[in-house]
């Protein structure tokens, strides 16, 4: 019974998708639904029922967004190229111009529970006046007035009884949504459309369709044809119409990253800074975290538990809170850090205005956020080192530095390496730190796209996709694909190192 109901619901969904003009999604829904019904309805697939939800979740939330992002990277998808060619063409054909010279002023008059519209030439003009029959201007649930067909107007006789006083502007605006949907037909056949708060006029189509899919601008006669390489309707002299439409551009977005000088400059700089940022963060965090772990492992140190708790606090506090606190501390005019530097050395560094100082600030903050994680890892690894090694080293007369270089570091480095690679991959995409602390600024000058000297690839991609006036989703998707490839390579290296360690242990 339950499977039968599910099958009927699936069939209804597939038919609705197909009726909505989405045959591809209808086929995908049918395939996914049929597979689900088979897995949970057949006795042969009992074991697969435990794996199926995880596999479907991975496909929906990992594989599908990834493939969609890669596909967008090969298109010109942007704020100006959102529609398909057919929808862009239909949008332009729907545009109309109002004949202002022959527009008629209108007024709205109460007639019992209904309303009459009176049309007359504008003040000082000559011509006849027209009156509508009583209208019900109550809107239906979909927002359309009750009168669905054009309203036929009749000439207003000179001896007609006086109408009720015309509504004032405020009352008139209350009925605007219903009035603006009306079409008024004059006795001579002209069809008038709402042209403003005070008038109706003849709507003329601004564009005429051509047999070959071209569009002709009716007032000027200029012909615009679809250019499927750029994604715009263009005239012979290169003028483009908005909106454009989505087309495939091949490897153009990737070639822009390599060969467009205006884009290559900031992109290369941002890529180098991203690698340095992730690498130096891991290096500084590792040095600091490992040093503290070794010191806290010294049994003669009193209050080790208190120190360990205090040093763990940066990891316990949510990162975004610590970032915002540091943003205030580094404030050039009111921050505590500059207040101390000014009192000691008489300087107030411009942390957020100077590109080098901004990068130094980011590394300081990220090291603060990252060292507790390394400290915890190293503390656990130190517990696994046999104490006999240090006793033998002490008998041989070795000092603390020799113990660290010859015993501690080699034994910690091997199991720590895959975790450091994971930390590098995390910081490679550390969008939150850059966004909250500097937002990528200070910006590069004279660039086509928004780019900051402290941007990393992921924040640079975000600015291209969502904060630039052009919102170039295609280029942002191409950069995202590049980031995915780099992080995937790091993951492969990480897995191979982990496997190699497992083989060595066995």
GUVEX-293278 format. One record per residue (C-alpha): residue number from 0; residue in one letter; x, y, z. Coordinates in steps of 0.2 Angstrom, whole numbers, plus 5000, padded with zeros to 4 digits. Example, Ala and Ser with C-alpha at 12.3 -4.5 7.8 and 13.67 -1.06 7.14 Angstrom:
<atoms>
0,A,5062,4978,5039
1,S,5068,4995,5036
</atoms>
This chain:
<atoms>
0,X,5000,5000,5000
1,X,5014,5012,5005
2,X,5024,5008,4989
3,X,5009,5010,4978
4,X,5005,5027,4986
5,X,5024,5032,4983
6,X,5023,5026,4965
7,X,5008,5037,4962
8,X,5016,5052,4970
9,X,5031,5049,4959
10,X,5021,5048,4943
11,X,5012,5064,4948
12,X,5028,5073,4951
13,X,5036,5067,4934
14,X,5020,5073,4925
15,X,5021,5090,4933
16,X,5039,5092,4929
17,X,5036,5087,4911
18,X,5021,5098,4909
19,X,5032,5113,4916
20,X,5044,5111,4902
21,X,5058,5102,4911
22,X,5060,5085,4903
23,X,5077,5082,4909
24,X,5072,5084,4927
25,X,5057,5073,4924
26,X,5068,5059,4918
27,X,5080,5061,4932
28,X,5066,5061,4945
29,X,5059,5046,4937
30,X,5075,5037,4937
31,X,5079,5042,4955
32,X,5061,5037,4961
33,X,5061,5021,4952
34,X,5078,5016,4960
35,X,5072,5021,4977
36,X,5056,5011,4975
37,X,5066,4996,4969
38,X,5079,4997,4984
39,X,5066,4998,4997
40,X,5053,4987,4989
41,X,5063,4972,4984
42,X,5069,4958,4995
43,X,5085,4956,4985
44,X,5091,4973,4990
45,X,5090,4972,5009
46,X,5109,4975,5011
47,X,5108,4990,4999
48,X,5095,4999,5010
49,X,5108,5004,5023
50,X,5120,5011,5010
51,X,5107,5019,4998
52,X,5103,5034,5009
53,X,5121,5039,5011
54,X,5125,5036,4992
55,X,5110,5047,4987
56,X,5115,5061,5000
57,X,5133,5061,4992
58,X,5126,5062,4975
59,X,5113,5076,4979
60,X,5124,5087,4991
61,X,5142,5083,4984
62,X,5142,5077,4966
63,X,5128,5086,4959
64,X,5133,5104,4965
65,X,5151,5100,4960
66,X,5146,5095,4942
67,X,5134,5110,4941
68,X,5148,5122,4946
69,X,5160,5114,4933
70,X,5147,5116,4920
71,X,5144,5134,4924
72,X,5163,5137,4922
73,X,5161,5134,4904
74,X,5147,5147,4901
75,X,5145,5166,4902
76,X,5132,5164,4916
77,X,5132,5181,4925
78,X,5120,5195,4931
79,X,5118,5201,4913
80,X,5116,5183,4905
81,X,5104,5174,4917
82,X,5090,5169,4904
83,X,5090,5157,4890
84,X,5089,5164,4872
85,X,5071,5161,4871
86,X,5066,5169,4887
87,X,5077,5184,4883
88,X,5069,5186,4866
89,X,5052,5185,4874
90,X,5056,5198,4887
91,X,5061,5210,4874
92,X,5046,5207,4863
93,X,5035,5211,4878
94,X,5042,5228,4880
95,X,5030,5242,4874
96,X,5031,5261,4873
97,X,5016,5273,4877
98,X,5011,5286,4864
99,X,5013,5301,4876
100,X,5007,5313,4863
101,X,4990,5305,4861
102,X,4988,5300,4879
103,X,4972,5304,4888
104,X,4970,5309,4906
105,X,4959,5299,4917
106,X,4950,5301,4933
107,X,4941,5289,4945
108,X,4924,5292,4951
109,X,4913,5282,4963
110,X,4897,5275,4957
111,X,4888,5266,4972
112,X,4899,5251,4976
113,X,4908,5252,4959
114,X,4919,5264,4950
115,X,4919,5273,4933
116,X,4934,5279,4924
117,X,4933,5295,4914
118,X,4945,5299,4900
119,X,4948,5316,4893
120,X,4961,5326,4884
121,X,4975,5333,4895
122,X,4972,5350,4902
123,X,4971,5363,4888
124,X,4969,5349,4874
125,X,4954,5347,4863
126,X,4944,5332,4860
127,X,4930,5321,4867
128,X,4928,5313,4884
129,X,4924,5295,4887
130,X,4917,5286,4901
131,X,4918,5267,4907
132,X,4903,5257,4913
133,X,4903,5254,4932
134,X,4918,5243,4936
135,X,4922,5231,4951
136,X,4940,5235,4955
137,X,4941,5221,4968
138,X,4957,5211,4964
139,X,4956,5192,4962
140,X,4968,5181,4972
141,X,4981,5181,4958
142,X,4981,5200,4958
143,X,4970,5203,4942
144,X,4955,5214,4942
145,X,4938,5206,4940
146,X,4936,5213,4923
147,X,4947,5202,4912
148,X,4942,5208,4895
149,X,4945,5225,4888
150,X,4933,5238,4895
151,X,4923,5246,4881
152,X,4922,5265,4883
153,X,4908,5276,4877
154,X,4908,5295,4873
155,X,4902,5305,4887
156,X,4886,5315,4882
157,X,4886,5333,4886
158,X,4870,5332,4895
159,X,4875,5317,4905
160,X,4871,5318,4924
161,X,4886,5324,4934
162,X,4898,5311,4940
163,X,4903,5309,4958
164,X,4918,5320,4963
165,X,4935,5313,4956
166,X,4946,5304,4969
167,X,4961,5313,4976
168,X,4978,5307,4972
169,X,4980,5297,4989
170,X,4963,5288,4986
171,X,4967,5285,4968
172,X,4984,5277,4972
173,X,4974,5264,4983
174,X,4966,5257,4967
175,X,4982,5258,4956
176,X,4986,5239,4956
177,X,4968,5235,4949
178,X,4968,5250,4937
179,X,4985,5247,4929
180,X,4979,5230,4924
181,X,4964,5236,4914
182,X,4964,5238,4895
183,X,4952,5252,4889
184,X,4945,5251,4871
185,X,4939,5267,4863
186,X,4925,5267,4850
187,X,4938,5269,4836
188,X,4946,5253,4841
189,X,4961,5259,4849
190,X,4967,5249,4865
191,X,4973,5260,4879
192,X,4985,5254,4893
193,X,4989,5262,4910
194,X,5003,5275,4907
195,X,5005,5283,4924
196,X,4995,5289,4939
197,X,4986,5302,4928
198,X,4984,5295,4911
199,X,4981,5280,4899
200,X,4989,5279,4882
201,X,4991,5268,4867
202,X,5004,5254,4870
203,X,5015,5251,4854
204,X,5027,5236,4854
205,X,5045,5242,4855
206,X,5052,5226,4846
207,X,5046,5216,4831
208,X,5050,5198,4828
209,X,5060,5193,4813
210,X,5058,5177,4803
211,X,5076,5172,4807
212,X,5075,5175,4826
213,X,5081,5193,4824
214,X,5073,5208,4833
215,X,5069,5225,4825
216,X,5068,5240,4835
217,X,5052,5248,4829
218,X,5055,5266,4832
219,X,5073,5266,4824
220,X,5072,5251,4812
221,X,5088,5244,4819
222,X,5090,5225,4818
223,X,5097,5215,4832
224,X,5103,5197,4829
225,X,5107,5184,4842
226,X,5126,5182,4844
227,X,5128,5165,4852
228,X,5147,5168,4855
229,X,5144,5183,4866
230,X,5126,5179,4872
231,X,5118,5195,4867
232,X,5107,5202,4854
233,X,5118,5213,4844
234,X,5116,5226,4830
235,X,5127,5227,4815
236,X,5138,5241,4823
237,X,5140,5231,4839
238,X,5127,5238,4851
239,X,5120,5225,4863
240,X,5103,5223,4871
241,X,5100,5219,4889
242,X,5097,5206,4895
243,X,5108,5194,4887
244,X,5107,5175,4887
245,X,5117,5161,4893
246,X,5128,5152,4881
247,X,5143,5140,4882
248,X,5160,5148,4880
249,X,5171,5133,4881
250,X,5188,5136,4890
251,X,5186,5155,4889
252,X,5185,5158,4908
253,X,5200,5147,4911
254,X,5210,5156,4897
255,X,5206,5173,4905
256,X,5214,5167,4921
257,X,5230,5163,4911
258,X,5231,5176,4897
259,X,5220,5191,4901
260,X,5233,5203,4908
261,X,5221,5213,4919
262,X,5214,5197,4927
263,X,5231,5187,4927
264,X,5240,5200,4938
265,X,5228,5200,4953
266,X,5225,5181,4950
267,X,5243,5176,4951
268,X,5246,5188,4966
269,X,5231,5181,4975
270,X,5236,5163,4971
271,X,5253,5165,4978
272,X,5247,5174,4993
273,X,5234,5160,4996
274,X,5248,5147,4996
275,X,5259,5157,5007
276,X,5245,5161,5019
277,X,5240,5143,5021
278,X,5258,5137,5022
279,X,5265,5150,5034
280,X,5249,5148,5045
281,X,5253,5129,5046
282,X,5271,5133,5049
283,X,5269,5146,5063
284,X,5255,5136,5071
285,X,5265,5120,5071
286,X,5281,5128,5078
287,X,5271,5137,5092
288,X,5259,5122,5096
289,X,5273,5110,5096
290,X,5284,5121,5107
291,X,5270,5123,5120
292,X,5266,5105,5119
293,X,5284,5100,5123
294,X,5285,5113,5137
295,X,5268,5107,5145
296,X,5275,5089,5144
297,X,5289,5093,5156
298,X,5284,5085,5172
299,X,5294,5097,5183
300,X,5283,5111,5177
301,X,5271,5117,5191
302,X,5253,5121,5186
303,X,5253,5112,5169
304,X,5235,5109,5170
305,X,5231,5128,5172
306,X,5243,5133,5158
307,X,5236,5119,5147
308,X,5218,5126,5150
309,X,5223,5144,5147
310,X,5232,5140,5131
311,X,5217,5129,5125
312,X,5205,5144,5127
313,X,5208,5151,5109
314,X,5202,5134,5102
315,X,5186,5134,5114
316,X,5180,5152,5109
317,X,5171,5152,5092
318,X,5182,5158,5079
319,X,5172,5172,5072
320,X,5171,5180,5090
321,X,5190,5180,5091
322,X,5192,5187,5074
323,X,5180,5202,5078
324,X,5189,5205,5094
325,X,5206,5205,5085
326,X,5198,5217,5072
327,X,5195,5229,5086
328,X,5212,5227,5094
329,X,5221,5231,5078
330,X,5211,5246,5075
331,X,5223,5260,5070
332,X,5216,5274,5080
333,X,5207,5265,5095
334,X,5214,5248,5096
335,X,5224,5242,5111
336,X,5238,5235,5100
337,X,5242,5252,5093
338,X,5240,5261,5110
339,X,5253,5250,5117
340,X,5265,5252,5102
341,X,5262,5271,5102
342,X,5266,5271,5121
343,X,5282,5261,5119
344,X,5289,5266,5102
345,X,5278,5281,5096
346,X,5271,5272,5081
347,X,5253,5268,5075
348,X,5254,5255,5061
349,X,5241,5256,5048
350,X,5236,5237,5049
351,X,5221,5238,5037
352,X,5228,5251,5025
353,X,5245,5244,5021
354,X,5245,5227,5011
355,X,5260,5220,5020
356,X,5255,5224,5037
357,X,5237,5218,5033
358,X,5245,5201,5029
359,X,5255,5201,5044
360,X,5240,5204,5055
361,X,5231,5190,5046
362,X,5245,5178,5050
363,X,5245,5183,5068
364,X,5227,5181,5070
365,X,5226,5164,5061
366,X,5241,5158,5071
367,X,5232,5162,5087
368,X,5217,5153,5081
369,X,5227,5138,5074
370,X,5240,5134,5087
371,X,5229,5125,5100
372,X,5224,5112,5088
373,X,5242,5108,5084
374,X,5246,5109,5103
375,X,5233,5096,5107
376,X,5239,5084,5093
377,X,5257,5085,5098
378,X,5252,5083,5117
379,X,5244,5066,5112
380,X,5258,5061,5101
381,X,5271,5065,5115
382,X,5262,5053,5126
383,X,5265,5039,5114
384,X,5284,5041,5114
385,X,5292,5028,5126
386,X,5300,5036,5141
387,X,5315,5024,5139
388,X,5321,5034,5124
389,X,5323,5050,5135
390,X,5331,5040,5149
391,X,5344,5032,5137
392,X,5347,5050,5130
393,X,5350,5057,5147
394,X,5362,5043,5151
395,X,5372,5047,5135
396,X,5372,5066,5141
397,X,5361,5073,5128
398,X,5352,5090,5131
399,X,5334,5095,5128
400,X,5338,5102,5111
401,X,5346,5085,5106
402,X,5331,5076,5113
403,X,5319,5086,5103
404,X,5329,5085,5086
405,X,5334,5067,5088
406,X,5319,5059,5097
407,X,5304,5070,5098
408,X,5303,5078,5081
409,X,5306,5063,5071
410,X,5293,5052,5080
411,X,5280,5066,5079
412,X,5283,5072,5061
413,X,5277,5056,5053
414,X,5260,5054,5061
415,X,5258,5073,5061
416,X,5261,5076,5042
417,X,5244,5070,5036
418,X,5235,5081,5049
419,X,5246,5096,5044
420,X,5241,5093,5025
421,X,5223,5094,5031
422,X,5226,5110,5040
423,X,5234,5117,5025
424,X,5219,5112,5014
425,X,5207,5120,5027
426,X,5217,5137,5028
427,X,5218,5137,5009
428,X,5199,5139,5009
429,X,5198,5149,5025
430,X,5185,5162,5019
431,X,5178,5167,5036
432,X,5195,5174,5043
433,X,5197,5185,5027
434,X,5179,5190,5026
435,X,5177,5195,5044
436,X,5195,5203,5047
437,X,5199,5212,5031
438,X,5186,5208,5018
439,X,5201,5206,5006
440,X,5206,5224,5007
441,X,5216,5235,5003
442,X,5211,5232,4985
443,X,5222,5232,4970
444,X,5221,5247,4959
445,X,5216,5247,4941
446,X,5208,5230,4940
447,X,5193,5224,4929
448,X,5186,5214,4943
449,X,5186,5217,4962
450,X,5202,5210,4970
451,X,5211,5214,4986
452,X,5229,5211,4992
453,X,5223,5200,5006
454,X,5210,5190,4996
455,X,5213,5172,4995
456,X,5206,5162,4981
457,X,5190,5158,4989
458,X,5186,5176,4995
459,X,5191,5182,4978
460,X,5179,5170,4970
461,X,5165,5176,4981
462,X,5168,5194,4977
463,X,5168,5190,4958
464,X,5151,5180,4960
465,X,5142,5191,4972
466,X,5149,5208,4976
467,X,5154,5214,4959
468,X,5141,5224,4948
469,X,5143,5211,4934
470,X,5141,5196,4946
471,X,5152,5184,4934
472,X,5146,5167,4940
473,X,5155,5158,4925
474,X,5172,5165,4930
475,X,5169,5162,4948
476,X,5164,5144,4944
477,X,5180,5141,4934
478,X,5190,5148,4949
479,X,5180,5137,4961
480,X,5184,5122,4950
481,X,5203,5126,4951
482,X,5202,5127,4970
483,X,5193,5110,4970
484,X,5207,5102,4960
485,X,5220,5109,4971
486,X,5211,5103,4987
487,X,5208,5086,4979
488,X,5226,5084,4975
489,X,5230,5088,4993
490,X,5218,5075,4999
491,X,5226,5062,4987
492,X,5243,5066,4995
493,X,5236,5065,5012
494,X,5228,5048,5009
495,X,5244,5041,5001
496,X,5254,5047,5016
497,X,5242,5039,5028
498,X,5242,5023,5018
499,X,5261,5023,5018
500,X,5262,5025,5037
501,X,5249,5011,5039
502,X,5260,5000,5028
503,X,5276,5004,5037
504,X,5268,5000,5054
505,X,5262,4983,5047
</atoms>
